[in-house]
Amino acid sequence: MFRLQGSKVLAVDMTGDAVKAKNGSMVAYDGQMDFKKLSGGGEGLRGMVTRRITGEQMTLMEVKGHGTCWFADRASEINLVALQGETLYVESSNLLATDSGLRTGTSFTGLRGASQGNGLFTTTVEGHGQAAIMSAGPAVVLRVSRQYPLTVDPGAYVAHQGNLQQSFQSGVTFRTLMGEGGGEAFQIRFEGDGLVYVQPSERNTIAGDV
């Protein structure tokens, strides 16, 4: 069972089941727990290979036992997402934990920048259960409908779910409009029906530029 203690600490109550969490994110536990390091960040060979191609490192640990574990990461805000068989797409750096009913993997989401040709891989979480995702500041959940597509700055993007089509648009991004940033700017456009999670603080490593 996932529950929040405040907005920045995740408590997980376990009765013999397991949870997968970002390596190094556990801050305390009680009871009897066993720990195992997981490699690759995704299940199976495909998860290993795609992360090696993109250079994206995501190390998970599995915690199993009886008691309560508490998780946190750099005082990030934590958001709980309940999945009922659908798929959650989330930036690997924003995924804190998933329960034993969920599978993690990777998904190719397109090319970032026509001239660069860089492939983008997003972490996928699917099945029935709860996931905990993190954001720099309180996340905002925005609804996308067929009538109202949504355009997001990539530095603010955290995750999305639902029947959404994702595309990348080169050109002006929000930061270059203000005279900031350099390189090839792009935006993420979502069309269809679903939810997009955005954070109020941009990642400096992406910031809408390639």
Secondary structure, DSSP 8 states (H G I E B T S, - for coil): -EEESSSS-EEEEEEEEEEEEETT-EEEEEEEEEEEEE-SSSSSHHHHHHHHHHT----EEEEEEEEEEEE-STT-EEEEEEEEEEEEEE-GGGEEEEETTEEEEEEEEEEE-TTT-EEEEEEEEEEEEEEEEEESSS-EEEEE-SSS-EEE-TTTEEEEEEEEEEEEEES--HHHHTT---S-BEEEEEEEEEEEEE-SS--TTTTTB-
